[in-house]
Amino acid sequence: MSSTVPASRSLIAATLTALLVACGGDGEHPAPVPAPEIAEPTGPGRLERTVELARVPRTDIAAATQVEGARAQGVVPLYDVANHRIDYLTTDAQGAEIVASALVSVPVKASGAASPVLAYQHGTTFIDAEAPSNHAVADEVAVVLASLGYIVVAPDYVGYGTSKGAPHPYLQAAPTAAAMVDALTAAQTWRRRTATPDNGQLFLTGYSEGGYATVATHRAMQFARSVHLASLRAVVAGAGPYDVKLTLDALLERVGDEVPLLAPLLDPGVLRYLGDADRIRVRNELVKRLRPDNADVVFDYTVVDRYLADEVDALVAHHHVDDWAPALSLRLFHGRDDATVPFAAGEDALAAMRARGAADVTLTVCTAVPASHLGCVSEFLKFVLAEFARHARDL
């Protein structure tokens, strides 16, 4: 049953009312044109199969966003959300083809109504049941975003969902970006086959590892001149470890504080000289802080091994995502009290991109108290909606 919302609903008095009212655009941007037709691929990006998941009523989403501590607290949903799981072909860390999965959440609008597409990259989770296509429920961020009028494409990433058991290529730029770009391609095939119209606009966002994935995807699109780039309107990334060496340096310092006996071994400049036994001890302590005991997802920690071997060139080449100049505007967001991904990661990314000639990259500082990693999530989502509201149409 359709849940079309009258125009007056955009005046609902709630935290994000002003943001939603503004979603018609500011008149500075030309009317969007349909996304370029993409031929169905035979390799990565090929749609393999689809599964219809449960529809989530707007009333359930509204209740979930009012719960204290909700990640999307205060959001006022406008639509029921129909959810689908798509399986698609992508590539793993070795470049081998693998079938992965993604959640596609669609606002239930009037027949034939178009929507902008929002690519949402989730933060690190260690439990497969929390991956988007396994968690299409009222408090899932992808579902909440769809309830505001976006068609949301949320990849599970390699190692989750359909590809559970395969190693998740943690903070590896190329396979991370491939999972998103290929999901977008497969989702476009799905929309064409199901006559689910989009309006030719694309938005990218994510927080934590999702922030890293967002920047990696944006960079990959620009470097490859992706067909999706023509639709891209705005990119917002939050609290991502764009410079992984800087992030792991901070983690190593935490290990030294928490395990004083290891402190003499933890100078980043001498890690390469550690003996095998000491290297294993340090690696185990780092991984212990990255991956909880109850994890049921396999992680590929090549990034940690390269860090401990002091392979700086390899870290920059395969893991860092701050070494480029975005041609499109990029909005970074971070909290100064973040003990998971240091605020300096955002500052350094901003400086590096500007040094390479980026004309429109900014860093917004979270105002939550404390401005911690998890404590800034709700404010980040409000910031995302405000930024996208400046461009998005047909919500």
Secondary structure as the mmCIF struct_conf table of DSSP 4:
data_model
#
loop_
_struct_conf.conf_type_id
_struct_conf.id
_struct_conf.beg_label_comp_id
_struct_conf.beg_label_asym_id
_struct_conf.beg_label_seq_id
_struct_conf.end_label_comp_id
_struct_conf.end_label_asym_id
_struct_conf.end_label_seq_id
HELX_RH_3T_P HELX_RH_3T_P1 ALA A 7 LEU A 11
BEND BEND1 ALA A 14 ALA A 14
TURN_TY1_P TURN_TY1_P1 THR A 15 LEU A 16
HELX_RH_AL_P HELX_RH_AL_P1 THR A 17 VAL A 21
HELX_RH_3T_P HELX_RH_3T_P2 ALA A 22 GLY A 24
BEND BEND2 GLY A 27 HIS A 29
HELX_LH_PP_P HELX_LH_PP_P1 PRO A 30 PRO A 32
HELX_LH_PP_P HELX_LH_PP_P2 PRO A 34 GLU A 37
HELX_LH_PP_P HELX_LH_PP_P3 ALA A 39 PRO A 41
BEND BEND3 THR A 42 GLY A 43
TURN_TY1_P TURN_TY1_P2 PRO A 44 GLY A 45
STRN STRN1 LEU A 47 GLU A 52
STRN STRN2 VAL A 56 VAL A 56
HELX_RH_AL_P HELX_RH_AL_P2 ARG A 58 THR A 65
TURN_TY1_P TURN_TY1_P3 GLN A 66 GLN A 66
BEND BEND4 VAL A 67 VAL A 67
TURN_TY1_P TURN_TY1_P4 GLU A 68 GLY A 69
TURN_TY1_P TURN_TY1_P5 ARG A 71 GLY A 74
BEND BEND5 TYR A 79 TYR A 79
STRN STRN3 VAL A 81 THR A 91
TURN_TY1_P TURN_TY1_P6 ALA A 93 GLN A 94
BEND BEND6 GLY A 95 GLY A 95
STRN STRN4 GLU A 97 PRO A 107
BEND BEND7 ALA A 110 ALA A 110
TURN_TY1_P TURN_TY1_P7 SER A 111 GLY A 112
STRN STRN5 SER A 115 GLN A 121
HELX_LH_PP_P HELX_LH_PP_P4 HIS A 122 THR A 124
BEND BEND8 PHE A 126 PHE A 126
HELX_RH_3T_P HELX_RH_3T_P3 ASP A 128 GLU A 130
BEND BEND9 ALA A 131 ALA A 131
HELX_RH_3T_P HELX_RH_3T_P4 PRO A 132 ASN A 134
BEND BEND10 VAL A 137 VAL A 137
TURN_TY1_P TURN_TY1_P8 ALA A 138 ASP A 139
HELX_RH_AL_P HELX_RH_AL_P3 VAL A 141 ALA A 146
TURN_TY1_P TURN_TY1_P9 SER A 147 GLY A 149
STRN STRN6 ILE A 151 PRO A 155
TURN_TY1_P TURN_TY1_P10 VAL A 158 GLY A 159
BEND BEND11 TYR A 160 TYR A 160
HELX_RH_3T_P HELX_RH_3T_P5 GLY A 161 SER A 163
TURN_TY1_P TURN_TY1_P11 LYS A 164 GLY A 165
BEND BEND12 ALA A 166 ALA A 166
HELX_LH_PP_P HELX_LH_PP_P5 PRO A 167 PRO A 167
STRN STRN7 HIS A 168 PRO A 169
TURN_TY1_P TURN_TY1_P12 TYR A 170 LEU A 171
HELX_RH_AL_P HELX_RH_AL_P4 ALA A 173 THR A 194
TURN_TY1_P TURN_TY1_P13 ALA A 195 ALA A 195
STRN STRN8 ASP A 198 TYR A 207
TURN_TY1_P TURN_TY1_P14 SER A 208 SER A 208
HELX_RH_AL_P HELX_RH_AL_P5 GLU A 209 ALA A 224
TURN_TY1_P TURN_TY1_P15 ARG A 225 ARG A 225
HELX_RH_3T_P HELX_RH_3T_P6 VAL A 227 SER A 231
STRN STRN9 LEU A 232 GLY A 238
BEND BEND13 ALA A 239 ALA A 239
BEND BEND14 TYR A 242 ASP A 243
HELX_RH_AL_P HELX_RH_AL_P6 VAL A 244 GLU A 258
HELX_RH_3T_P HELX_RH_3T_P7 PRO A 260 LEU A 265
HELX_RH_3T_P HELX_RH_3T_P8 PRO A 268 TYR A 273
HELX_RH_AL_P HELX_RH_AL_P7 ASP A 276 LEU A 290
BEND BEND15 ARG A 291 ARG A 291
TURN_TY1_P TURN_TY1_P16 ASP A 293 ASN A 294
BEND BEND16 VAL A 297 VAL A 297
STRN STRN10 PHE A 299 ASP A 300
HELX_RH_AL_P HELX_RH_AL_P8 THR A 302 LEU A 308
TURN_TY1_P TURN_TY1_P17 ALA A 309 ASP A 310
HELX_RH_AL_P HELX_RH_AL_P9 VAL A 312 HIS A 318
TURN_TY1_P TURN_TY1_P18 HIS A 319 HIS A 319
BEND BEND17 ASP A 323 TRP A 324
BEND BEND18 ALA A 327 LEU A 328
STRN STRN11 LEU A 330 HIS A 334
TURN_TY1_P TURN_TY1_P19 ARG A 336 ASP A 337
BEND BEND19 ALA A 339 VAL A 341
HELX_RH_AL_P HELX_RH_AL_P10 PHE A 343 ALA A 355
TURN_TY1_P TURN_TY1_P20 ARG A 356 GLY A 357
BEND BEND20 ALA A 359 ASP A 360
STRN STRN12 VAL A 361 VAL A 365
HELX_LH_PP_P HELX_LH_PP_P6 CYS A 366 CYS A 366
BEND BEND21 VAL A 369 PRO A 370
TURN_TY1_P TURN_TY1_P21 HIS A 373 CYS A 376
HELX_RH_AL_P HELX_RH_AL_P11 VAL A 377 ALA A 389
TURN_TY1_P TURN_TY1_P22 ARG A 390 HIS A 391
#
